[in-house]
Amino acid sequence: MKPRLGFVDSEIEQIKKNHLYRKLRYGITDGSTITIQGKKLVNLCSNDYLGIPTTKLKIKQMQSSSRLVSGNDESYLTLERKLAKHKSQQASLIYPTGYMANLGAIPAIAKKRDLILSDELNHASIIESCKLSGAKISIYKHNDMKDLKQKLRQKSKNKFVITEGIFSMDGDFSKLKEITEIAQKTNSITILDDAHGDFVVGKDGKGTANYFGVSKKIDVYISSLSKGLGSFGGYIASEKIVIDLNINKSKSFIYTSALPSFFVEYSLRRFDSSREKHRKKLQENIKLISKGLQEIGYTINSHTHIIPIIIGDEKTALDFGKFLFQNGVYAQPIRFPTVPKNKARIRLSVTAWLSQKDVENSLKVFDKAFKKFMR
Ligand SMILES: Cc1ncc(COP(=O)(O)O)c(C=O)c1O
């Protein structure tokens, strides 16, 4: 190590000391399993919630340039029209990832002298995007409508309320009915990041706002194509003028290469596939796993496909994860800063890929883990 990089070493040492060190693992995912170093494990941390089988595609155009230059394949138009309809909005715009959709869209519409109300459990990409906008950021307590109302009393030019639909680390729903009502009363703009609810909940998988019957009350949708749809990319959906503003201002849209059209085609195939039967299977799996875990003795507060098992301290969460791995289950311990300190957890994500046998085998391992770590 070069002496001038000594500070990096100290930082890594500190991370390790706090049991917050992360390292990359290389694996091969296939359906409900992942194989790591020759060990086949049931994959309980995939975001490919619907488990739509892979389709073969011919690559006709892999990469060209940014979309405003020559990377704007015709397939974009087809998918964007479908996504706009899917969200009951006038138009939509695809970004290379969901993270980039947030990074581009939030600063494009919110700016200095505006006020953003953001749920305290919002995803890192929302937090960073709000900072980039230059607007005043006011964090309201998680799903706390009293706090939201109180904080919306502050004076500002435009007001925005930003929330996730299904929270990525807790798996609970945001209170969208109340949020949209409060937003309307205070003339605030509602932005919904529905990365985890999209394609999974609501009629035909239209997402969390549809699930709560408030689709039209959302002003700007932000979502990912990499989770429920199991493809890759991100998008926003809103009124035409908002999309137009993003085409003109959104830096992570303008100054980056277009998502290769291969992924757009892939998303189209998946969007047009029979998603409903996969959503049904997913719901069955959620019921099986939640019920099984509760019968073992775990406290489960989530009603969705994201099921956190709260452990508390980081070291125990790591040991818990290691135990699962050794016994054939892959589920990652999630630690600070992804979740607050001492709220480390094993975050299970249920997918439609899982067979009944996968579920039964995993539950046996969770039973052993409960006796070892939770008593
Ligand atoms: C709430 C939320 N928004 C955005 C993203 C980013 O989406 P993508 O993976 O497409 O970049 C994530 C990813 O986990 C997320 O949980």
PDBQT file of the ligand as one rigid body, heavy atoms in Angstrom, charges set to zero:
ROOT
HETATM    1  C1  LIG A 401     -36.726   2.590  -3.345  1.00  0.00    +0.000 C 
HETATM    2  C2  LIG A 401     -35.689   2.397  -4.393  1.00  0.00    +0.000 A 
HETATM    3  N1  LIG A 401     -35.573   3.312  -5.363  1.00  0.00    +0.000 NA
HETATM    4  C3  LIG A 401     -34.673   3.161  -6.334  1.00  0.00    +0.000 A 
HETATM    5  C4  LIG A 401     -33.827   2.091  -6.391  1.00  0.00    +0.000 A 
HETATM    6  C5  LIG A 401     -32.830   1.975  -7.496  1.00  0.00    +0.000 C 
HETATM    7  O1  LIG A 401     -33.310   1.156  -8.509  1.00  0.00    +0.000 OA
HETATM    8  P1  LIG A 401     -32.301   0.463  -9.543  1.00  0.00    +0.000 P 
HETATM    9  O2  LIG A 401     -31.845  -0.787  -8.903  1.00  0.00    +0.000 OA
HETATM   10  O3  LIG A 401     -33.093   0.275 -10.778  1.00  0.00    +0.000 OA
HETATM   11  O4  LIG A 401     -31.178   1.434  -9.728  1.00  0.00    +0.000 OA
HETATM   12  C6  LIG A 401     -33.911   1.118  -5.401  1.00  0.00    +0.000 A 
HETATM   13  C7  LIG A 401     -33.010  -0.059  -5.446  1.00  0.00    +0.000 C 
HETATM   14  O5  LIG A 401     -32.947  -0.898  -4.621  1.00  0.00    +0.000 OA
HETATM   15  C8  LIG A 401     -34.865   1.265  -4.368  1.00  0.00    +0.000 A 
HETATM   16  O6  LIG A 401     -34.965   0.364  -3.388  1.00  0.00    +0.000 OA
ENDROOT
TORSDOF 0
